[in-house]
Amino acid sequence: MVKETYSTTIMAGKMVEVFKTDVRHTDQSMMLVRKLKTRLPGCCINFDLEDCDNVLRVEGEKFSTEGVIRVLNSCGFHCEVLAY
């Protein structure tokens, strides 16, 4: 089976990227959102911990997907662009 990744979607000048994570708890997600918002001001960042992939969604003018992954990795979490 070939896995593809969602390409970064650009809507009205904004990028949208969805990541699969191993973040499980609300307090963890809140800490990570705070860290990401300091590095990505103006971006809308949220987790869906009820999703089986514990999805992180980032929407903004311009950001690095690799940078988002590095932030989560540096905090001890796995993060990858969501494959379908």
C-alpha positions as CSV (number, residue, x, y, z in Angstrom):
1,M,0.0,0.0,0.0
2,V,1.4,3.4,-1.0
3,K,1.0,6.1,1.6
4,E,0.6,9.7,0.4
5,T,0.8,12.8,2.5
6,Y,-1.6,15.6,2.5
7,S,0.1,18.4,0.6
8,T,0.0,21.7,2.3
9,T,-3.3,23.3,1.3
10,I,-3.2,27.0,0.5
11,M,-6.5,28.8,1.0
12,A,-6.8,32.5,0.3
13,G,-3.1,33.0,1.0
14,K,-3.1,30.8,4.1
15,M,-1.3,27.5,4.5
16,V,-3.1,24.6,6.3
17,E,-1.2,21.5,7.5
18,V,-2.4,18.6,9.5
19,F,-0.1,16.4,11.6
20,K,-0.4,13.0,13.3
21,T,0.9,13.1,16.8
22,D,1.2,11.0,20.0
23,V,0.0,13.8,22.2
24,R,-2.7,12.2,24.5
25,H,-3.6,14.7,27.2
26,T,-5.1,18.2,27.2
27,D,-2.4,19.7,29.4
28,Q,0.2,18.4,27.0
29,S,-1.6,19.9,24.0
30,M,-2.0,23.3,25.8
31,M,1.7,23.5,26.5
32,L,2.6,22.7,22.9
33,V,0.1,25.2,21.5
34,R,1.7,27.9,23.7
35,K,5.2,26.9,22.5
36,L,4.1,26.8,18.9
37,K,2.2,30.2,19.1
38,T,5.4,31.9,20.4
39,R,7.2,30.6,17.3
40,L,4.3,31.0,14.8
41,P,2.6,34.3,15.8
42,G,-0.6,34.8,13.9
43,C,-1.2,31.1,13.2
44,C,-4.3,29.3,14.3
45,I,-3.1,26.1,16.1
46,N,-5.2,23.4,17.6
47,F,-5.3,19.7,18.6
48,D,-8.1,17.2,18.1
49,L,-7.3,14.6,20.8
50,E,-10.6,12.8,20.1
51,D,-9.3,11.8,16.7
52,C,-7.5,8.5,16.5
53,D,-4.4,10.3,15.1
54,N,-4.4,13.0,17.9
55,V,-4.4,15.6,15.1
56,L,-2.5,18.9,15.3
57,R,-3.8,21.5,12.8
58,V,-1.8,24.6,11.9
59,E,-3.2,27.4,9.7
60,G,-1.4,30.6,8.9
61,E,0.3,32.9,6.4
62,K,3.6,31.0,6.2
63,F,5.3,28.4,8.4
64,S,7.7,25.5,8.2
65,T,6.2,22.1,8.6
66,E,9.6,20.8,9.6
67,G,9.8,23.5,12.3
68,V,6.5,22.4,13.8
69,I,7.7,18.8,13.8
70,R,11.0,19.9,15.5
71,V,9.1,21.7,18.3
72,L,7.1,18.6,19.1
73,N,10.1,16.3,18.8
74,S,12.1,18.5,21.1
75,C,9.4,18.2,23.7
76,G,9.5,14.4,23.4
77,F,6.5,13.9,21.1
78,H,6.2,12.2,17.8
79,C,4.8,14.3,14.9
80,E,4.5,13.7,11.2
81,V,2.5,15.2,8.4
82,L,-0.8,13.2,8.3
83,A,-0.8,10.4,5.7
84,Y,-4.0,9.0,4.2
